[in-house]
Amino acid sequence: MSIPGVTLHHILYVSLLAADRQFDVVGAISQSARRRNAEWGVRSVLLFDGHRFAQRIIGPSESATRLMQRILGDLRHTGVLILCDEPMVAGDAERGAFMVGYCDAELLDILDRRCDPPMGASALSLFQAILLGADLSD
């Protein structure tokens, strides 16, 4: 995903499913994400383990930041922890506009260490490793 003259940005975060929500909310999140990502020129991969979310957002800086602001205000998420928020290295984009998948809770435990979370490049590397074991769909 390379757009001439546009600086790409990526954000990686983990969050918890709000206590008053059931996991069927993931379907609604997926529907709105597919539509919004297409409108805003953003790509993302969302993982869910039944309790936690991990998502990597990739897109033009303004769009990625605006999407993250929406997520921070989304009452379906709580305890949002941003692990990476920086300009992107060229050629490091994901395929597809939006992907969602389920993964084992143990895998997100490694990424979501609330006291000592991995940050930046190490968090991105862990996320990429988790994707290899996730059940993903476009």
Phi, psi and omega in degrees: 000099180228122180244118182307131176080002181246126176277125178273152184224148173227147181228134175236129179220161169236150178208170178252146173292129181303142185302331182271011183244149175261161183287356174292351177294339181299325177299316179293321178298316180299316180299311182291326180294318179301315181293310184293319179301317179297317181295322187262000180069037183248146171244148177204158174234123181246124175250147180219136181246014182099344181221326184235155173249150166222130182220138171248126181249133179228129177176184175305143186311312182298317181291317180297318179293318179297319178296318179297322177297321177296317180297319179299330179267359183281119184289355177279346178249151171217161177058042181293127179237113181275121183263335181207134178207092187202164174300153186261145174286132181305141176083009184255021184279154176277161175274157176076161180277325180205133175229145177229148180200165176252148178216164178293142180301325181299327180292318179285339174303319182296319182284324187257066174266101187298330181275325184218066184286148171292144183234160174057230185298323180292324177294319178296319178297317177298317180299315179299320178294321179296322179302327181298329180259002184273152174268097186257149171219151179279000000 
